[in-house]
Every structure is written in structure tokens, then in C-alpha cells.
Amino acid sequence: MGYTFEPVAIVRSCFQEKFAIPRQPSLAPAAGGVLELLPPYDQPESTAGLEQVSHLWLLFVFHAAPSGPAHLRVRPPRLGGNQKIGVFASRSTHRPNPIGQSVVRLDAVEPGRLHISGIDLLDGTPVLDIKPYVPYADQVVDAHNALASTAPVLIPVAWKPAAWQAARSHAQRLQQPVIELIEQCLAQDPKPAYQQPSAEREYGVRFWDLNVRWHYPQPGCIQVLTVEQQSPGPFTGS
């Protein structure tokens, strides 16, 4: 038995590539985006009442990640990237069906658009359904998960002075929390856990229309080297 689904919205996100996206929602509160509702769900009738809701469940498609039975066992970054566990014991992007779910903050409701934050979604992500978060039903007080019992340990993020000034300038241009987003995402150490890079090795990622580059001057510490504007991406915060 097969099923066919059509998206109800498309995510316009600050994340222009998969690298450095937080591995869970809400870990980077400054990560923002817009849900562009698709017809016929772009009509006011579909969002009536959402102004009374603070958070949403999004069911979406991992459109840029492999999926299927080849991924019965996965290597979660939380376990160092080398230990394998069953796919159903993880929240890996490699799923039997490429479906994900995230809780995000709803910041504003506009005709045909929902402004959201605390996201972990790549730009262009198709959204299959949108549901209100219901605290009394969705929050399980005595829940536990021994594989991921606490939030990841954050590492310090330092800046080259010129990079900080550039980020501040771009934040004003984009009207977005650029410095906060960079620090929140990089503090979670986005590189593969098994890598031990030298101080000479540089990493890079795109947020909005910015190319951010950093290195590890010493283990367990990041320094932002440059923040430069590139050609505009699909979403620049407007």
C-alpha cells in the first residue's frame, strides 16, 4: 500500500546548506525562517486561530538526505559518529521514509506566511502538515532517553575582530540576529565528531547570503575568521 502527499508549505530558511544546521530544533533560538503556505492553504481560513498558539509541530520531508532500507542502522553524531544503532532509536535524517518532525516557535502570522524560529530546517524544505503544540498533551514530564539525556555540551566561540564587525554590519543589513545565530550553531561543534582538525584547517557554511568561515585554534574551541556576503540565496530574511 502506497501513499502520496503534497506539501502544504515550503520553508524559507536561514540555512542554505545542511552543514551546521542544529541537530535538534530549539538549540539555536536565533535560527529563523518563513513558512510560505501553498494554495489552497495560503488562505486566511487555514490559519485562523493560530494567533493563540506559541509553538508548532512541523511534519516535513528530508528532501536533501538519502532514505530507505539501506539505512537500517545509523551513526548518530551524539554517539561520536562511529557507533551504530537502529534507525528507530535515532533521529537521524536517514529515515525509512524521508519524513521529519520539529517543534518550532511561531513568531507571527501573516496572510500566506508564518514566521518561525528555533528551526533546524534547510531552505526549501517541503512541509507536509502543520499542527499546534499542545503543552498538556505533548510535554511528557517523566520521559527519558539514555542515549541523549541532556543537551549537547557547548564549546566556546571566539571572533576575529574584523569578522565580528562584518557580522554586526550584515545583521543590520539583513535585520536578522547574525551574531547570535553564528554563535549558537557553531557552539554545538558542527564538524564530524571523529575529526581532530589542525589549527590550519578551515570550515565554512552559508547562513542567509553570508559565507561564514572558522577554524579550531585548539581542541574544543572555535574562532570565526570571516563573514562575507555571497550571491543572494533564496531567503534573505525579508
CYANA upper distance limits for C-alpha pairs under 8 A (distance plus 0.5 A):
  5 PHE  CA    128 LEU  CA      7.61
  6 GLU  CA    128 LEU  CA      7.10
  7 PRO  CA     38 LEU  CA      8.10
  7 PRO  CA    126 PRO  CA      6.10
  7 PRO  CA    127 VAL  CA      5.71
  7 PRO  CA    128 LEU  CA      5.01
  7 PRO  CA    129 ASP  CA      7.90
  8 VAL  CA     37 LEU  CA      6.46
  8 VAL  CA     38 LEU  CA      5.87
  8 VAL  CA     39 PRO  CA      8.06
  8 VAL  CA     41 TYR  CA      6.91
  8 VAL  CA    126 PRO  CA      8.13
  8 VAL  CA    127 VAL  CA      6.36
  8 VAL  CA    128 LEU  CA      6.02
  8 VAL  CA    129 ASP  CA      6.84
  9 ALA  CA     35 LEU  CA      6.49
  9 ALA  CA     36 GLU  CA      5.77
  9 ALA  CA     37 LEU  CA      4.66
  9 ALA  CA     38 LEU  CA      5.62
  9 ALA  CA    126 PRO  CA      6.61
  9 ALA  CA    127 VAL  CA      5.60
  9 ALA  CA    128 LEU  CA      7.64
 10 ILE  CA     35 LEU  CA      6.22
 10 ILE  CA     36 GLU  CA      5.77
 10 ILE  CA     37 LEU  CA      7.12
 10 ILE  CA     38 LEU  CA      7.98
 10 ILE  CA    124 GLY  CA      6.31
 10 ILE  CA    125 THR  CA      6.18
 10 ILE  CA    126 PRO  CA      5.23
 10 ILE  CA    127 VAL  CA      6.32
 11 VAL  CA     33 GLY  CA      7.30
 11 VAL  CA     34 VAL  CA      6.34
 11 VAL  CA     35 LEU  CA      5.25
 11 VAL  CA     36 GLU  CA      6.84
 11 VAL  CA    121 LEU  CA      7.88
 11 VAL  CA    122 LEU  CA      7.98
 11 VAL  CA    123 ASP  CA      6.27
 11 VAL  CA    124 GLY  CA      5.73
 11 VAL  CA    125 THR  CA      5.64
 11 VAL  CA    126 PRO  CA      7.00
 11 VAL  CA    127 VAL  CA      7.67
 12 ARG  CA     33 GLY  CA      5.88
 12 ARG  CA     34 VAL  CA      5.58
 12 ARG  CA     35 LEU  CA      6.79
 12 ARG  CA     36 GLU  CA      7.68
 12 ARG  CA    122 LEU  CA      8.47
 12 ARG  CA    123 ASP  CA      5.51
 12 ARG  CA    124 GLY  CA      6.39
 12 ARG  CA    125 THR  CA      8.22
 12 ARG  CA    234 PRO  CA      7.72
 12 ARG  CA    235 PHE  CA      5.99
 13 SER  CA     32 GLY  CA      6.86
 13 SER  CA     33 GLY  CA      4.78
 13 SER  CA     34 VAL  CA      7.05
 13 SER  CA    121 LEU  CA      7.22
 13 SER  CA    122 LEU  CA      6.59
 13 SER  CA    123 ASP  CA      4.90
 13 SER  CA    124 GLY  CA      7.86
 13 SER  CA    208 TRP  CA      8.05
 13 SER  CA    235 PHE  CA      6.68
 13 SER  CA    237 GLY  CA      8.47
 14 CYS  CA     31 ALA  CA      7.06
 14 CYS  CA     32 GLY  CA      6.58
 14 CYS  CA     33 GLY  CA      6.55
 14 CYS  CA    122 LEU  CA      8.28
 14 CYS  CA    123 ASP  CA      7.33
 14 CYS  CA    207 PHE  CA      5.78
 14 CYS  CA    208 TRP  CA      5.12
 14 CYS  CA    235 PHE  CA      7.20
 14 CYS  CA    236 THR  CA      7.54
 14 CYS  CA    237 GLY  CA      7.71
 15 PHE  CA     21 ILE  CA      7.25
 15 PHE  CA    121 LEU  CA      7.51
 15 PHE  CA    122 LEU  CA      5.75
 15 PHE  CA    123 ASP  CA      6.22
 15 PHE  CA    206 ARG  CA      7.20
 15 PHE  CA    207 PHE  CA      5.66
 15 PHE  CA    208 TRP  CA      6.89
 16 GLN  CA    122 LEU  CA      6.76
 16 GLN  CA    123 ASP  CA      6.05
 16 GLN  CA    206 ARG  CA      6.06
 16 GLN  CA    207 PHE  CA      6.41
 16 GLN  CA    208 TRP  CA      6.96
 16 GLN  CA    233 GLY  CA      7.60
 17 GLU  CA     21 ILE  CA      8.31
 17 GLU  CA    122 LEU  CA      6.89
 17 GLU  CA    123 ASP  CA      8.02
 17 GLU  CA    205 VAL  CA      7.59
 17 GLU  CA    206 ARG  CA      6.95
 18 LYS  CA    122 LEU  CA      6.82
 19 PHE  CA    190 PRO  CA      7.47
 19 PHE  CA    205 VAL  CA      7.04
 20 ALA  CA    185 CYS  CA      6.71
 20 ALA  CA    186 LEU  CA      7.45
 20 ALA  CA    189 ASP  CA      8.49
 20 ALA  CA    190 PRO  CA      5.38
 20 ALA  CA    191 LYS  CA      8.15
 20 ALA  CA    205 VAL  CA      7.44
 21 ILE  CA    120 ASP  CA      6.32
 21 ILE  CA    121 LEU  CA      7.86
 21 ILE  CA    122 LEU  CA      8.14
 21 ILE  CA    185 CYS  CA      7.33
 21 ILE  CA    190 PRO  CA      8.18
 22 PRO  CA     27 LEU  CA      6.81
 22 PRO  CA     28 ALA  CA      7.25
 22 PRO  CA    120 ASP  CA      6.03
 22 PRO  CA    185 CYS  CA      6.65
 22 PRO  CA    188 GLN  CA      7.93
 22 PRO  CA    190 PRO  CA      8.36
 23 ARG  CA     27 LEU  CA      8.43
 23 ARG  CA    120 ASP  CA      7.40
 24 GLN  CA    102 SER  CA      8.28
 24 GLN  CA    120 ASP  CA      6.76
 25 PRO  CA    102 SER  CA      6.46
 25 PRO  CA    103 VAL  CA      6.81
 25 PRO  CA    104 VAL  CA      7.21
 25 PRO  CA    118 GLY  CA      6.35
 25 PRO  CA    119 ILE  CA      5.70
 25 PRO  CA    120 ASP  CA      5.54
 26 SER  CA    103 VAL  CA      8.03
 26 SER  CA    104 VAL  CA      7.27
 26 SER  CA    117 SER  CA      8.37
 26 SER  CA    118 GLY  CA      4.72
 26 SER  CA    119 ILE  CA      6.71
 26 SER  CA    120 ASP  CA      8.15
 27 LEU  CA    118 GLY  CA      7.21
 27 LEU  CA    184 GLN  CA      7.91
 27 LEU  CA    185 CYS  CA      8.43
 28 ALA  CA    118 GLY  CA      5.94
 28 ALA  CA    119 ILE  CA      7.74
 28 ALA  CA    181 LEU  CA      7.13
 28 ALA  CA    184 GLN  CA      5.75
 28 ALA  CA    185 CYS  CA      6.68
 29 PRO  CA    117 SER  CA      6.64
 29 PRO  CA    118 GLY  CA      4.58
 29 PRO  CA    119 ILE  CA      7.93
 29 PRO  CA    181 LEU  CA      8.25
 29 PRO  CA    184 GLN  CA      8.37
 30 ALA  CA    117 SER  CA      7.05
 30 ALA  CA    118 GLY  CA      6.71
 30 ALA  CA    177 PRO  CA      6.66
 30 ALA  CA    180 GLU  CA      6.60
 30 ALA  CA    181 LEU  CA      5.54
 30 ALA  CA    184 GLN  CA      8.09
 31 ALA  CA    117 SER  CA      5.98
 31 ALA  CA    118 GLY  CA      5.68
 31 ALA  CA    119 ILE  CA      6.12
 31 ALA  CA    120 ASP  CA      8.10
 31 ALA  CA    181 LEU  CA      6.38
 32 GLY  CA    115 HIS  CA      8.12
 32 GLY  CA    116 ILE  CA      6.28
 32 GLY  CA    117 SER  CA      4.60
 32 GLY  CA    118 GLY  CA      6.82
 32 GLY  CA    119 ILE  CA      6.74
 33 GLY  CA    115 HIS  CA      6.59
 33 GLY  CA    116 ILE  CA      5.97
 33 GLY  CA    117 SER  CA      6.73
 33 GLY  CA    119 ILE  CA      7.98
 33 GLY  CA    237 GLY  CA      7.50
 34 VAL  CA    113 ARG  CA      6.96
 34 VAL  CA    114 LEU  CA      6.07
 34 VAL  CA    115 HIS  CA      5.04
 34 VAL  CA    116 ILE  CA      6.35
 35 LEU  CA    113 ARG  CA      5.98
 35 LEU  CA    114 LEU  CA      5.44
 35 LEU  CA    115 HIS  CA      6.86
 35 LEU  CA    116 ILE  CA      7.79
 36 GLU  CA     42 ASP  CA      8.28
 36 GLU  CA    112 GLY  CA      6.67
 36 GLU  CA    113 ARG  CA      5.36
 36 GLU  CA    114 LEU  CA      7.32
 37 LEU  CA     41 TYR  CA      6.35
 37 LEU  CA     42 ASP  CA      5.24
 37 LEU  CA    112 GLY  CA      5.68
 37 LEU  CA    113 ARG  CA      6.37
 37 LEU  CA    114 LEU  CA      8.31
 38 LEU  CA     42 ASP  CA      5.84
 38 LEU  CA    112 GLY  CA      8.10
 39 PRO  CA     43 GLN  CA      7.92
 41 TYR  CA     45 GLU  CA      8.44
 41 TYR  CA     46 SER  CA      6.18
 41 TYR  CA    112 GLY  CA      8.08
 42 ASP  CA     46 SER  CA      7.61
 42 ASP  CA    111 PRO  CA      7.43
 42 ASP  CA    112 GLY  CA      4.69
 42 ASP  CA    113 ARG  CA      7.92
 43 GLN  CA     47 THR  CA      8.12
 43 GLN  CA    111 PRO  CA      7.47
 43 GLN  CA    112 GLY  CA      6.74
 44 PRO  CA     48 ALA  CA      6.66
 44 PRO  CA    111 PRO  CA      6.71
 44 PRO  CA    112 GLY  CA      7.71
 47 THR  CA    109 VAL  CA      8.37
 49 GLY  CA     53 VAL  CA      8.11
 50 LEU  CA    109 VAL  CA      7.85
 50 LEU  CA    132 PRO  CA      8.28
 51 GLU  CA    108 ALA  CA      8.08
 51 GLU  CA    109 VAL  CA      7.18
 53 VAL  CA    106 LEU  CA      7.72
 53 VAL  CA    132 PRO  CA      7.10
 53 VAL  CA    133 TYR  CA      8.01
 54 SER  CA    105 ARG  CA      6.47
 54 SER  CA    106 LEU  CA      5.82
 54 SER  CA    107 ASP  CA      7.85
 54 SER  CA    133 TYR  CA      8.20
 55 HIS  CA    103 VAL  CA      7.12
 55 HIS  CA    104 VAL  CA      6.01
 55 HIS  CA    105 ARG  CA      4.84
 55 HIS  CA    106 LEU  CA      5.61
 55 HIS  CA    132 PRO  CA      6.87
 55 HIS  CA    133 TYR  CA      5.88
 56 LEU  CA    103 VAL  CA      6.02
 56 LEU  CA    104 VAL  CA      5.90
 56 LEU  CA    105 ARG  CA      6.85
 56 LEU  CA    106 LEU  CA      6.97
 56 LEU  CA    130 ILE  CA      7.16
 56 LEU  CA    131 LYS  CA      6.15
 56 LEU  CA    132 PRO  CA      5.11
 56 LEU  CA    133 TYR  CA      5.50
 57 TRP  CA    101 GLN  CA      7.26
 57 TRP  CA    102 SER  CA      6.18
 57 TRP  CA    103 VAL  CA      5.14
 57 TRP  CA    104 VAL  CA      7.13
 57 TRP  CA    130 ILE  CA      6.35
 57 TRP  CA    131 LYS  CA      5.50
 57 TRP  CA    132 PRO  CA      6.46
 57 TRP  CA    133 TYR  CA      6.37
 58 LEU  CA    101 GLN  CA      5.90
 58 LEU  CA    102 SER  CA      5.79
 58 LEU  CA    103 VAL  CA      6.89
 58 LEU  CA    104 VAL  CA      8.03
 58 LEU  CA    127 VAL  CA      7.24
 58 LEU  CA    128 LEU  CA      8.13
 58 LEU  CA    129 ASP  CA      6.56
 58 LEU  CA    130 ILE  CA      5.44
 58 LEU  CA    131 LYS  CA      7.07
 59 LEU  CA     99 ILE  CA      7.38
 59 LEU  CA    100 GLY  CA      6.25
 59 LEU  CA    101 GLN  CA      5.07
 59 LEU  CA    102 SER  CA      7.40
 59 LEU  CA    127 VAL  CA      6.38
 59 LEU  CA    128 LEU  CA      5.95
 59 LEU  CA    129 ASP  CA      5.71
 59 LEU  CA    130 ILE  CA      7.03
 60 PHE  CA     99 ILE  CA      6.13
 60 PHE  CA    100 GLY  CA      5.71
 60 PHE  CA    101 GLN  CA      6.65
 60 PHE  CA    125 THR  CA      7.39
 60 PHE  CA    126 PRO  CA      6.22
 60 PHE  CA    127 VAL  CA      4.65
 60 PHE  CA    128 LEU  CA      5.71
 60 PHE  CA    129 ASP  CA      7.63
 61 VAL  CA     98 PRO  CA      5.99
 61 VAL  CA     99 ILE  CA      5.21
 61 VAL  CA    100 GLY  CA      6.53
 61 VAL  CA    125 THR  CA      6.92
 61 VAL  CA    126 PRO  CA      6.07
 61 VAL  CA    127 VAL  CA      6.88
 61 VAL  CA    128 LEU  CA      7.71
 62 PHE  CA     93 THR  CA      7.12
 62 PHE  CA     98 PRO  CA      5.47
 62 PHE  CA     99 ILE  CA      6.37
 62 PHE  CA    100 GLY  CA      6.94
 62 PHE  CA    125 THR  CA      7.57
 63 HIS  CA     98 PRO  CA      7.56
 63 HIS  CA    125 THR  CA      6.96
 63 HIS  CA    126 PRO  CA      7.87
 65 ALA  CA     93 THR  CA      6.83
 65 ALA  CA     94 HIS  CA      6.77
 65 ALA  CA     98 PRO  CA      8.00
 66 PRO  CA     93 THR  CA      8.40
 66 PRO  CA     94 HIS  CA      6.23
 66 PRO  CA     95 ARG  CA      8.30
 66 PRO  CA     98 PRO  CA      8.15
 67 SER  CA     71 HIS  CA      7.22
 67 SER  CA     93 THR  CA      8.40
 67 SER  CA     94 HIS  CA      5.37
 67 SER  CA     95 ARG  CA      5.50
 67 SER  CA     96 PRO  CA      6.14
 67 SER  CA     97 ASN  CA      6.58
 67 SER  CA     98 PRO  CA      6.17
 68 GLY  CA     94 HIS  CA      7.97
 68 GLY  CA     95 ARG  CA      6.69
 68 GLY  CA     96 PRO  CA      4.82
 68 GLY  CA     97 ASN  CA      6.57
 68 GLY  CA     98 PRO  CA      8.29
 69 PRO  CA     96 PRO  CA      6.38
 71 HIS  CA     87 VAL  CA      7.38
 71 HIS  CA     94 HIS  CA      6.81
 71 HIS  CA     95 ARG  CA      7.43
 71 HIS  CA     96 PRO  CA      7.71
 72 LEU  CA     86 GLY  CA      6.48
 72 LEU  CA     87 VAL  CA      5.88
 72 LEU  CA     96 PRO  CA      8.26
 73 ARG  CA     84 LYS  CA      6.42
 73 ARG  CA     85 ILE  CA      5.85
 73 ARG  CA     86 GLY  CA      4.94
 73 ARG  CA     87 VAL  CA      5.64
 74 VAL  CA     84 LYS  CA      5.75
 74 VAL  CA     85 ILE  CA      6.17
 74 VAL  CA     86 GLY  CA      6.79
 74 VAL  CA     87 VAL  CA      6.24
 74 VAL  CA     90 SER  CA      8.20
 74 VAL  CA     92 SER  CA      7.63
 74 VAL  CA     94 HIS  CA      8.19
 75 ARG  CA     79 LEU  CA      7.83
 75 ARG  CA     80 GLY  CA      8.39
 75 ARG  CA     81 GLY  CA      5.57
 75 ARG  CA     82 ASN  CA      6.31
 75 ARG  CA     83 GLN  CA      6.05
 75 ARG  CA     84 LYS  CA      5.15
 75 ARG  CA     85 ILE  CA      7.05
 76 PRO  CA     80 GLY  CA      7.52
 76 PRO  CA     81 GLY  CA      5.99
 76 PRO  CA     82 ASN  CA      8.34
 76 PRO  CA     83 GLN  CA      7.85
 76 PRO  CA     84 LYS  CA      7.78
 76 PRO  CA     85 ILE  CA      8.25
 76 PRO  CA     90 SER  CA      7.36
 76 PRO  CA     91 ARG  CA      8.46
 76 PRO  CA     92 SER  CA      6.99
 77 PRO  CA     81 GLY  CA      4.99
 77 PRO  CA    192 PRO  CA      7.50
 77 PRO  CA    193 ALA  CA      6.83
 78 ARG  CA    148 ALA  CA      7.85
 78 ARG  CA    152 PRO  CA      8.28
 79 LEU  CA     83 GLN  CA      6.62
 79 LEU  CA    147 LEU  CA      8.46
 80 GLY  CA    192 PRO  CA      8.46
 80 GLY  CA    193 ALA  CA      5.61
 80 GLY  CA    194 TYR  CA      6.75
 81 GLY  CA    192 PRO  CA      7.40
 81 GLY  CA    193 ALA  CA      6.40
 81 GLY  CA    194 TYR  CA      6.87
 82 ASN  CA    194 TYR  CA      7.99
 85 ILE  CA     89 ALA  CA      7.11
 85 ILE  CA     90 SER  CA      7.82
 86 GLY  CA     90 SER  CA      7.39
 87 VAL  CA     91 ARG  CA      7.95
 87 VAL  CA     92 SER  CA      7.51
 87 VAL  CA     94 HIS  CA      8.28
 87 VAL  CA     95 ARG  CA      7.45
 93 THR  CA     98 PRO  CA      7.93
 93 THR  CA    100 GLY  CA      7.91
 94 HIS  CA     98 PRO  CA      7.42
 95 ARG  CA     99 ILE  CA      7.41
102 SER  CA    119 ILE  CA      8.11
102 SER  CA    120 ASP  CA      8.07
103 VAL  CA    119 ILE  CA      8.33
103 VAL  CA    133 TYR  CA      8.01
104 VAL  CA    116 ILE  CA      6.87
104 VAL  CA    117 SER  CA      6.47
104 VAL  CA    118 GLY  CA      6.04
104 VAL  CA    119 ILE  CA      6.26
105 ARG  CA    116 ILE  CA      5.92
105 ARG  CA    117 SER  CA      5.70
105 ARG  CA    118 GLY  CA      6.66
105 ARG  CA    119 ILE  CA      8.46
106 LEU  CA    114 LEU  CA      7.59
106 LEU  CA    115 HIS  CA      6.63
106 LEU  CA    116 ILE  CA      5.20
106 LEU  CA    117 SER  CA      7.29
107 ASP  CA    114 LEU  CA      8.11
107 ASP  CA    115 HIS  CA      5.84
107 ASP  CA    116 ILE  CA      5.86
107 ASP  CA    117 SER  CA      7.48
108 ALA  CA    114 LEU  CA      6.48
108 ALA  CA    115 HIS  CA      5.55
108 ALA  CA    116 ILE  CA      7.77
109 VAL  CA    113 ARG  CA      6.82
109 VAL  CA    114 LEU  CA      5.36
109 VAL  CA    115 HIS  CA      6.93
110 GLU  CA    114 LEU  CA      6.57
110 GLU  CA    115 HIS  CA      8.39
121 LEU  CA    125 THR  CA      7.11
123 ASP  CA    234 PRO  CA      8.12
123 ASP  CA    235 PHE  CA      7.95
133 TYR  CA    138 ASP  CA      7.34
134 VAL  CA    138 ASP  CA      6.10
134 VAL  CA    139 GLN  CA      8.42
135 PRO  CA    139 GLN  CA      5.92
144 HIS  CA    149 SER  CA      7.27
145 ASN  CA    149 SER  CA      5.84
152 PRO  CA    188 GLN  CA      7.27
153 VAL  CA    188 GLN  CA      7.56
154 LEU  CA    187 ALA  CA      5.50
154 LEU  CA    188 GLN  CA      5.70
154 LEU  CA    189 ASP  CA      7.87
155 ILE  CA    187 ALA  CA      5.35
155 ILE  CA    188 GLN  CA      7.03
155 ILE  CA    189 ASP  CA      7.32
155 ILE  CA    220 GLY  CA      6.41
155 ILE  CA    221 CYS  CA      6.37
155 ILE  CA    222 ILE  CA      7.91
156 PRO  CA    187 ALA  CA      6.56
156 PRO  CA    220 GLY  CA      7.94
156 PRO  CA    221 CYS  CA      5.85
156 PRO  CA    222 ILE  CA      6.85
157 VAL  CA    183 GLU  CA      6.72
157 VAL  CA    186 LEU  CA      7.52
157 VAL  CA    187 ALA  CA      6.56
157 VAL  CA    221 CYS  CA      6.80
157 VAL  CA    222 ILE  CA      5.34
157 VAL  CA    223 GLN  CA      6.19
157 VAL  CA    224 VAL  CA      7.78
158 ALA  CA    221 CYS  CA      8.29
158 ALA  CA    222 ILE  CA      6.63
158 ALA  CA    223 GLN  CA      5.04
158 ALA  CA    224 VAL  CA      6.74
159 TRP  CA    163 ALA  CA      6.86
159 TRP  CA    164 TRP  CA      6.43
159 TRP  CA    223 GLN  CA      5.70
159 TRP  CA    224 VAL  CA      5.20
159 TRP  CA    225 LEU  CA      7.13
160 LYS  CA    164 TRP  CA      6.88
160 LYS  CA    223 GLN  CA      7.41
160 LYS  CA    224 VAL  CA      6.52
160 LYS  CA    225 LEU  CA      5.98
160 LYS  CA    226 THR  CA      7.98
161 PRO  CA    165 GLN  CA      6.79
162 ALA  CA    166 ALA  CA      6.61
162 ALA  CA    226 THR  CA      7.78
163 ALA  CA    167 ALA  CA      6.60
163 ALA  CA    224 VAL  CA      7.11
163 ALA  CA    225 LEU  CA      6.35
163 ALA  CA    226 THR  CA      5.15
163 ALA  CA    227 VAL  CA      5.89
164 TRP  CA    168 ARG  CA      6.66
164 TRP  CA    179 ILE  CA      8.02
164 TRP  CA    227 VAL  CA      8.33
165 GLN  CA    169 SER  CA      6.74
166 ALA  CA    170 HIS  CA      6.68
166 ALA  CA    226 THR  CA      8.33
166 ALA  CA    227 VAL  CA      6.48
166 ALA  CA    228 GLU  CA      7.79
167 ALA  CA    171 ALA  CA      6.53
167 ALA  CA    178 VAL  CA      6.64
167 ALA  CA    179 ILE  CA      6.44
167 ALA  CA    227 VAL  CA      6.48
168 ARG  CA    172 GLN  CA      7.05
168 ARG  CA    178 VAL  CA      7.65
168 ARG  CA    179 ILE  CA      7.20
169 SER  CA    173 ARG  CA      6.90
170 HIS  CA    174 LEU  CA      6.43
170 HIS  CA    175 GLN  CA      8.49
170 HIS  CA    178 VAL  CA      7.65
171 ALA  CA    175 GLN  CA      5.94
171 ALA  CA    176 GLN  CA      5.65
171 ALA  CA    177 PRO  CA      6.33
171 ALA  CA    178 VAL  CA      5.57
171 ALA  CA    179 ILE  CA      7.81
172 GLN  CA    176 GLN  CA      7.57
174 LEU  CA    236 THR  CA      7.28
174 LEU  CA    237 GLY  CA      6.82
174 LEU  CA    238 SER  CA      8.28
175 GLN  CA    237 GLY  CA      7.84
176 GLN  CA    237 GLY  CA      7.31
177 PRO  CA    181 LEU  CA      6.60
178 VAL  CA    182 ILE  CA      6.69
179 ILE  CA    183 GLU  CA      6.70
180 GLU  CA    184 GLN  CA      6.47
181 LEU  CA    185 CYS  CA      6.59
182 ILE  CA    186 LEU  CA      6.46
183 GLU  CA    187 ALA  CA      6.26
184 GLN  CA    188 GLN  CA      7.49
185 CYS  CA    189 ASP  CA      7.99
185 CYS  CA    190 PRO  CA      7.88
186 LEU  CA    190 PRO  CA      6.68
186 LEU  CA    222 ILE  CA      7.94
187 ALA  CA    222 ILE  CA      8.19
191 LYS  CA    195 GLN  CA      7.58
196 GLN  CA    219 PRO  CA      8.04
197 PRO  CA    201 ARG  CA      6.66
197 PRO  CA    216 TYR  CA      7.47
198 SER  CA    216 TYR  CA      7.46
198 SER  CA    217 PRO  CA      8.05
198 SER  CA    218 GLN  CA      8.33
199 ALA  CA    215 HIS  CA      6.76
199 ALA  CA    216 TYR  CA      5.76
199 ALA  CA    217 PRO  CA      5.08
199 ALA  CA    218 GLN  CA      6.98
200 GLU  CA    215 HIS  CA      7.73
200 GLU  CA    217 PRO  CA      8.38
201 ARG  CA    215 HIS  CA      6.68
201 ARG  CA    216 TYR  CA      8.13
202 GLU  CA    213 ARG  CA      7.12
202 GLU  CA    214 TRP  CA      6.13
202 GLU  CA    215 HIS  CA      5.25
202 GLU  CA    216 TYR  CA      8.32
203 TYR  CA    213 ARG  CA      6.00
203 TYR  CA    214 TRP  CA      5.89
203 TYR  CA    215 HIS  CA      6.59
204 GLY  CA    211 ASN  CA      7.23
204 GLY  CA    212 VAL  CA      5.91
204 GLY  CA    213 ARG  CA      4.73
204 GLY  CA    214 TRP  CA      6.90
205 VAL  CA    211 ASN  CA      6.28
205 VAL  CA    212 VAL  CA      5.94
205 VAL  CA    213 ARG  CA      7.21
206 ARG  CA    210 LEU  CA      5.91
206 ARG  CA    211 ASN  CA      5.13
206 ARG  CA    212 VAL  CA      6.64
207 PHE  CA    211 ASN  CA      7.16
207 PHE  CA    212 VAL  CA      7.87
208 TRP  CA    232 PRO  CA      8.10
208 TRP  CA    233 GLY  CA      6.83
208 TRP  CA    235 PHE  CA      6.80
208 TRP  CA    236 THR  CA      5.58
208 TRP  CA    237 GLY  CA      7.73
209 ASP  CA    229 GLN  CA      6.28
209 ASP  CA    230 GLN  CA      5.98
209 ASP  CA    231 SER  CA      6.80
209 ASP  CA    232 PRO  CA      5.36
209 ASP  CA    233 GLY  CA      5.83
209 ASP  CA    235 PHE  CA      8.41
209 ASP  CA    236 THR  CA      6.80
210 LEU  CA    227 VAL  CA      6.90
210 LEU  CA    228 GLU  CA      5.94
210 LEU  CA    229 GLN  CA      4.98
210 LEU  CA    230 GLN  CA      6.13
211 ASN  CA    226 THR  CA      8.34
211 ASN  CA    227 VAL  CA      6.25
211 ASN  CA    228 GLU  CA      5.73
211 ASN  CA    229 GLN  CA      6.67
211 ASN  CA    230 GLN  CA      6.86
212 VAL  CA    224 VAL  CA      7.93
212 VAL  CA    225 LEU  CA      8.18
212 VAL  CA    226 THR  CA      6.35
212 VAL  CA    227 VAL  CA      5.14
212 VAL  CA    228 GLU  CA      7.13
213 ARG  CA    224 VAL  CA      6.59
213 ARG  CA    225 LEU  CA      6.03
213 ARG  CA    226 THR  CA      5.83
213 ARG  CA    227 VAL  CA      7.15
214 TRP  CA    222 ILE  CA      7.21
214 TRP  CA    223 GLN  CA      6.01
214 TRP  CA    224 VAL  CA      4.77
214 TRP  CA    225 LEU  CA      5.45
214 TRP  CA    226 THR  CA      7.59
215 HIS  CA    222 ILE  CA      6.28
215 HIS  CA    223 GLN  CA      6.11
215 HIS  CA    224 VAL  CA      7.26
215 HIS  CA    225 LEU  CA      7.70
216 TYR  CA    220 GLY  CA      7.80
216 TYR  CA    221 CYS  CA      6.15
216 TYR  CA    222 ILE  CA      5.21
216 TYR  CA    223 GLN  CA      6.77
217 PRO  CA    221 CYS  CA      7.12
217 PRO  CA    222 ILE  CA      7.12
217 PRO  CA    223 GLN  CA      7.28
218 GLN  CA    222 ILE  CA      8.25
232 PRO  CA    236 THR  CA      7.53
